[in-house]
Amino acid sequence: MEDRIRCPLVDDMIEVGDCVVCSDVSSGMLKENCIPEKFRQKKNWKNICKNCKYYEM
């Protein structure tokens, strides 16, 4: 498994752990304040995350 992956929310490489937390937030398992604001900048960020190929990592 890769250590870093390309995240469509920030259009950059992020740590796998950050990806897991973002996907948990987008699914409602964690509160939005668990992730930095940079991951929530795009209008439909939750849907973008849910449709990412890494979502169910």
Secondary structure as UniProt FT lines:
FT   STRAND          4..7
FT   TURN            8..11
FT   STRAND          12..15
FT   HELIX           16..26
FT   TURN            27..28
FT   HELIX           32..34
FT   HELIX           37..40
FT   TURN            43..44
FT   HELIX           45..50
FT   TURN            53..56
//
